[in-house]
Amino acid sequence: MYADDPDPSPQANTQEIFNEAVERAFCHRHGYMRFKSAAKVNWCAHTLLGQCCPHLITADQDCHIPRGLWDHPRIYSDHKGHPVIIVQPYASPEEYVKIAASAAHFASQWNLYFRISNEESWWNPGRTTLIEFWGKWAAGS
């Protein structure tokens, strides 16, 4: 919501406030903070592995989170400052298996950890699935 938005509906404002509150609670539970320089981060496996991406911002590289998963992205840092990327794609119960398989394949391909949850998504809860990706170099930190 921005000051120059045309007359937002009370329902939209209420939903945005709810989403922000659920996101804050999620971050508090997991010890995450919004990544300070998210606009300058390449949202790919290299970032999660503590590396510079050789592709910079070129779309559709194999190191980038697959298009079918890429929706409502956020990047956080954990309590040690390691990056965590969260995406929240829309998924019906029928699509959940396909999305989980795609997330598992991407994580395996790049030696990443991932976690998927239908219960913790704050973006349109019940219609989206939350997926976290983080680098194994950060594990146990």
KETORRO-74959 format. One line per field, with one value per residue: x, y, z of N, C-alpha, C in turn. Coordinates in nm, 2 decimals, always signed. Example, Ala and Ser with C-alpha at 12.3 -4.5 7.8 and 13.67 -1.06 7.14 Angstrom:
residues 2
nX = (+1.32; +1.28);
nY = (-0.57; -0.22);
nZ = (+0.78; +0.71);
caX = (+1.23; +1.37);
caY = (-0.45; -0.11);
caZ = (+0.78; +0.71);
cX = (+1.32; +1.29);
cY = (-0.33; +0.00);
cZ = (+0.78; +0.79);
END
This chain:
residues 141
nX = (+0.08; +0.06; +0.11; +0.01; -0.18; -0.49; -0.78; -0.79; -0.96; -1.13; -1.12; -0.90; -0.70; -0.72; -0.65; -0.39; -0.27; -0.31; -0.16; +0.10; +0.13; +0.12; +0.35; +0.55; +0.52; +0.60; +0.86; +0.97; +0.94; +1.12; +1.35; +1.43; +1.53; +1.44; +1.63; +1.88; +1.97; +1.80; +1.71; +1.94; +2.03; +2.09; +1.85; +1.90; +2.04; +2.31; +2.34; +2.23; +2.43; +2.64; +2.78; +2.88; +2.65; +2.71; +2.55; +2.43; +2.15; +2.01; +1.74; +1.58; +1.79; +1.95; +2.02; +1.84; +1.54; +1.29; +1.04; +0.77; +0.76; +0.82; +0.68; +0.55; +0.80; +1.05; +1.34; +1.54; +1.75; +1.91; +1.97; +2.25; +2.31; +2.30; +2.16; +1.81; +1.57; +1.24; +0.95; +0.61; +0.41; +0.10; -0.11; -0.31; -0.45; -0.42; -0.20; +0.01; +0.19; +0.33; +0.45; +0.60; +0.78; +0.92; +1.05; +1.20; +1.37; +1.51; +1.64; +1.80; +1.96; +2.12; +2.24; +2.10; +1.91; +1.56; +1.23; +0.89; +0.56; +0.21; +0.07; +0.20; +0.21; +0.17; +0.08; -0.21; -0.34; -0.41; -0.44; -0.19; +0.14; +0.41; +0.75; +1.08; +1.42; +1.76; +2.11; +2.33; +2.57; +2.51; +2.39; +2.32; +2.42);
nY = (-0.12; +0.21; +0.57; +0.71; +0.53; +0.47; +0.53; +0.28; -0.03; -0.11; -0.38; -0.48; -0.34; -0.45; -0.72; -0.68; -0.59; -0.81; -1.00; -0.89; -0.91; -1.19; -1.26; -1.13; -1.27; -1.53; -1.48; -1.41; -1.65; -1.81; -1.68; -1.50; -1.21; -0.94; -0.93; -0.70; -0.58; -0.65; -0.57; -0.57; -0.82; -1.13; -1.35; -1.65; -1.98; -1.95; -1.73; -1.83; -2.01; -1.86; -1.74; -1.54; -1.49; -1.60; -1.53; -1.29; -1.09; -1.22; -1.38; -1.70; -1.89; -2.19; -2.18; -2.01; -1.99; -2.21; -2.11; -2.21; -2.21; -1.96; -1.71; -1.44; -1.37; -1.35; -1.25; -1.33; -1.30; -1.54; -1.59; -1.58; -1.43; -1.55; -1.60; -1.67; -1.78; -1.73; -1.85; -1.82; -1.99; -2.01; -2.29; -2.56; -2.84; -3.05; -2.97; -2.97; -3.19; -3.18; -2.93; -2.97; -3.17; -3.03; -2.83; -3.00; -3.11; -2.89; -2.81; -3.04; -3.04; -2.82; -2.86; -2.77; -2.70; -2.74; -2.65; -2.71; -2.59; -2.60; -2.47; -2.24; -2.03; -1.69; -1.54; -1.50; -1.72; -2.07; -2.09; -2.07; -2.21; -2.23; -2.21; -2.26; -2.20; -2.27; -2.25; -2.53; -2.48; -2.31; -2.46; -2.57; -2.35);
nZ = (+0.00; -0.09; -0.05; -0.27; -0.38; -0.53; -0.35; -0.16; -0.09; +0.22; +0.28; +0.13; +0.25; +0.51; +0.46; +0.38; +0.61; +0.77; +0.63; +0.67; +0.95; +0.99; +0.84; +0.99; +1.24; +1.15; +1.07; +1.32; +1.46; +1.32; +1.34; +1.14; +0.94; +0.73; +0.44; +0.40; +0.16; -0.05; -0.30; -0.45; -0.47; -0.64; -0.70; -0.66; -0.67; -0.63; -0.47; -0.23; -0.17; -0.10; -0.30; -0.60; -0.86; -1.18; -1.39; -1.34; -1.36; -1.55; -1.68; -1.65; -1.60; -1.50; -1.24; -1.12; -0.92; -1.02; -1.26; -1.21; -0.94; -0.86; -0.71; -0.53; -0.39; -0.13; +0.05; +0.31; +0.60; +0.81; +1.17; +1.16; +0.95; +0.70; +0.38; +0.30; +0.09; +0.02; -0.14; -0.25; -0.41; -0.59; -0.53; -0.59; -0.41; -0.58; -0.73; -0.55; -0.52; -0.76; -0.73; -0.50; -0.59; -0.79; -0.63; -0.47; -0.67; -0.77; -0.53; -0.48; -0.71; -0.67; -0.43; -0.20; +0.10; +0.16; +0.25; +0.28; +0.32; +0.37; +0.57; +0.67; +0.49; +0.43; +0.23; +0.08; +0.24; +0.24; -0.03; -0.13; -0.12; +0.10; +0.04; +0.14; +0.08; +0.14; +0.18; +0.21; +0.33; +0.53; +0.72; +1.05; +1.16);
caX = (+0.00; +0.14; +0.03; -0.06; -0.27; -0.63; -0.88; -0.79; -1.08; -1.10; -1.09; -0.76; -0.61; -0.72; -0.58; -0.24; -0.23; -0.31; -0.04; +0.22; +0.13; +0.16; +0.49; +0.63; +0.52; +0.68; +1.01; +1.01; +0.95; +1.23; +1.47; +1.46; +1.52; +1.44; +1.76; +1.90; +1.99; +1.73; +1.70; +2.07; +2.06; +2.04; +1.77; +1.93; +2.11; +2.45; +2.32; +2.21; +2.56; +2.74; +2.86; +2.82; +2.59; +2.78; +2.45; +2.38; +2.01; +1.96; +1.63; +1.57; +1.91; +1.92; +2.05; +1.73; +1.43; +1.20; +0.92; +0.65; +0.77; +0.85; +0.57; +0.56; +0.94; +1.11; +1.47; +1.57; +1.88; +1.89; +2.04; +2.39; +2.32; +2.29; +2.03; +1.71; +1.47; +1.10; +0.85; +0.48; +0.33; -0.04; -0.11; -0.43; -0.41; -0.37; -0.07; +0.11; +0.29; +0.42; +0.54; +0.70; +0.88; +1.00; +1.13; +1.30; +1.46; +1.59; +1.73; +1.90; +2.05; +2.21; +2.28; +2.03; +1.80; +1.43; +1.12; +0.76; +0.45; +0.08; +0.02; +0.27; +0.21; +0.09; +0.02; -0.34; -0.34; -0.50; -0.43; -0.05; +0.23; +0.54; +0.87; +1.20; +1.54; +1.88; +2.23; +2.38; +2.69; +2.46; +2.33; +2.38; +2.48);
caY = (+0.00; +0.34; +0.69; +0.75; +0.43; +0.53; +0.48; +0.13; -0.08; -0.15; -0.52; -0.50; -0.29; -0.55; -0.83; -0.65; -0.58; -0.95; -1.07; -0.84; -0.96; -1.33; -1.27; -1.09; -1.38; -1.63; -1.44; -1.42; -1.79; -1.88; -1.60; -1.43; -1.07; -0.90; -0.91; -0.55; -0.53; -0.75; -0.52; -0.59; -0.96; -1.21; -1.45; -1.77; -2.08; -1.90; -1.64; -1.92; -2.08; -1.76; -1.71; -1.45; -1.55; -1.56; -1.48; -1.17; -1.09; -1.28; -1.47; -1.84; -1.97; -2.31; -2.14; -1.93; -2.07; -2.23; -2.03; -2.26; -2.19; -1.82; -1.62; -1.38; -1.40; -1.27; -1.29; -1.30; -1.36; -1.61; -1.53; -1.57; -1.35; -1.63; -1.58; -1.77; -1.73; -1.79; -1.82; -1.87; -2.01; -2.06; -2.43; -2.64; -2.97; -3.14; -2.92; -2.97; -3.29; -3.13; -2.82; -3.03; -3.24; -2.92; -2.77; -3.10; -3.13; -2.77; -2.82; -3.14; -3.00; -2.71; -2.90; -2.68; -2.75; -2.68; -2.69; -2.67; -2.59; -2.54; -2.40; -2.12; -1.92; -1.57; -1.47; -1.57; -1.85; -2.17; -2.10; -2.07; -2.30; -2.16; -2.29; -2.20; -2.26; -2.22; -2.32; -2.63; -2.42; -2.24; -2.55; -2.59; -2.22);
caZ = (+0.00; -0.10; -0.03; -0.39; -0.43; -0.54; -0.26; -0.14; -0.02; +0.35; +0.27; +0.08; +0.36; +0.62; +0.41; +0.38; +0.75; +0.82; +0.57; +0.73; +1.08; +0.98; +0.80; +1.11; +1.33; +1.09; +1.08; +1.46; +1.50; +1.26; +1.36; +1.01; +0.92; +0.59; +0.38; +0.39; +0.03; -0.13; -0.44; -0.52; -0.46; -0.74; -0.62; -0.72; -0.59; -0.60; -0.35; -0.11; -0.14; -0.07; -0.43; -0.69; -0.97; -1.31; -1.49; -1.29; -1.35; -1.67; -1.64; -1.70; -1.58; -1.42; -1.10; -1.06; -0.88; -1.14; -1.28; -1.15; -0.80; -0.84; -0.69; -0.40; -0.34; -0.02; +0.09; +0.45; +0.66; +0.94; +1.28; +1.13; +0.83; +0.58; +0.31; +0.29; -0.01; +0.04; -0.24; -0.21; -0.53; -0.58; -0.56; -0.54; -0.36; -0.69; -0.78; -0.44; -0.55; -0.87; -0.68; -0.41; -0.67; -0.85; -0.52; -0.44; -0.78; -0.77; -0.41; -0.51; -0.82; -0.62; -0.30; -0.11; +0.18; +0.13; +0.34; +0.21; +0.41; +0.33; +0.68; +0.71; +0.39; +0.47; +0.11; +0.05; +0.31; +0.19; -0.17; -0.17; -0.05; +0.14; +0.02; +0.19; +0.03; +0.20; +0.14; +0.31; +0.40; +0.65; +0.81; +1.18; +1.21);
cX = (+0.09; +0.05; -0.05; -0.15; -0.41; -0.72; -0.88; -0.91; -1.04; -1.06; -0.95; -0.67; -0.61; -0.64; -0.43; -0.19; -0.22; -0.18; +0.09; +0.24; +0.17; +0.30; +0.58; +0.64; +0.60; +0.83; +1.05; +1.03; +1.08; +1.36; +1.52; +1.45; +1.52; +1.59; +1.78; +1.91; +1.93; +1.72; +1.83; +2.11; +2.01; +1.97; +1.79; +2.01; +2.25; +2.44; +2.31; +2.34; +2.67; +2.83; +2.80; +2.77; +2.66; +2.68; +2.39; +2.22; +1.94; +1.85; +1.65; +1.71; +1.88; +1.95; +1.93; +1.61; +1.33; +1.08; +0.80; +0.65; +0.78; +0.73; +0.58; +0.69; +0.97; +1.25; +1.49; +1.71; +1.84; +1.97; +2.19; +2.42; +2.32; +2.16; +1.94; +1.61; +1.34; +1.02; +0.72; +0.39; +0.19; -0.04; -0.24; -0.37; -0.36; -0.23; +0.04; +0.22; +0.38; +0.51; +0.64; +0.81; +0.97; +1.09; +1.24; +1.41; +1.56; +1.69; +1.84; +2.00; +2.15; +2.27; +2.23; +1.94; +1.67; +1.33; +0.99; +0.65; +0.32; +0.03; +0.08; +0.27; +0.12; +0.04; -0.10; -0.34; -0.45; -0.50; -0.29; +0.03; +0.36; +0.65; +0.99; +1.32; +1.66; +1.99; +2.28; +2.51; +2.64; +2.40; +2.40; +2.44; +2.38);
cY = (+0.12; +0.46; +0.73; +0.65; +0.50; +0.46; +0.33; +0.09; -0.12; -0.30; -0.55; -0.45; -0.39; -0.67; -0.80; -0.65; -0.73; -1.02; -1.02; -0.90; -1.11; -1.35; -1.23; -1.21; -1.50; -1.60; -1.45; -1.56; -1.86; -1.79; -1.53; -1.28; -1.04; -0.87; -0.76; -0.50; -0.62; -0.70; -0.55; -0.74; -1.04; -1.33; -1.59; -1.86; -2.03; -1.81; -1.72; -1.99; -1.99; -1.73; -1.60; -1.53; -1.51; -1.51; -1.35; -1.17; -1.15; -1.39; -1.61; -1.92; -2.08; -2.28; -2.06; -2.03; -2.08; -2.15; -2.08; -2.24; -2.04; -1.73; -1.57; -1.40; -1.30; -1.33; -1.24; -1.34; -1.43; -1.54; -1.51; -1.48; -1.42; -1.61; -1.70; -1.71; -1.81; -1.75; -1.88; -1.88; -2.05; -2.21; -2.49; -2.77; -3.06; -3.10; -2.94; -3.07; -3.24; -3.02; -2.87; -3.10; -3.14; -2.86; -2.87; -3.12; -3.01; -2.77; -2.92; -3.10; -2.90; -2.74; -2.80; -2.76; -2.68; -2.73; -2.64; -2.69; -2.53; -2.46; -2.27; -2.01; -1.81; -1.50; -1.56; -1.71; -1.95; -2.19; -2.10; -2.17; -2.22; -2.26; -2.21; -2.27; -2.19; -2.31; -2.42; -2.57; -2.35; -2.33; -2.56; -2.46; -2.15);
cZ = (+0.00; -0.09; -0.15; -0.45; -0.43; -0.44; -0.24; -0.06; +0.12; +0.36; +0.23; +0.19; +0.48; +0.58; +0.42; +0.52; +0.81; +0.76; +0.64; +0.87; +1.08; +0.94; +0.92; +1.21; +1.28; +1.11; +1.23; +1.51; +1.44; +1.27; +1.23; +1.02; +0.78; +0.55; +0.35; +0.25; -0.07; -0.28; -0.52; -0.52; -0.58; -0.67; -0.68; -0.62; -0.54; -0.47; -0.22; -0.08; -0.11; -0.18; -0.51; -0.81; -1.10; -1.41; -1.45; -1.29; -1.47; -1.63; -1.70; -1.70; -1.49; -1.27; -1.03; -1.02; -0.99; -1.14; -1.21; -1.00; -0.76; -0.83; -0.55; -0.33; -0.22; +0.00; +0.23; +0.49; +0.79; +1.05; +1.26; +1.01; +0.70; +0.51; +0.30; +0.19; +0.02; -0.08; -0.20; -0.33; -0.50; -0.61; -0.50; -0.48; -0.46; -0.74; -0.68; -0.47; -0.65; -0.81; -0.58; -0.48; -0.74; -0.75; -0.49; -0.54; -0.78; -0.65; -0.43; -0.61; -0.77; -0.48; -0.19; -0.01; +0.13; +0.23; +0.27; +0.32; +0.35; +0.45; +0.71; +0.60; +0.44; +0.35; +0.06; +0.11; +0.26; +0.04; -0.22; -0.07; -0.02; +0.11; +0.06; +0.12; +0.10; +0.17; +0.25; +0.39; +0.53; +0.75; +0.94; +1.24; +1.30);
END
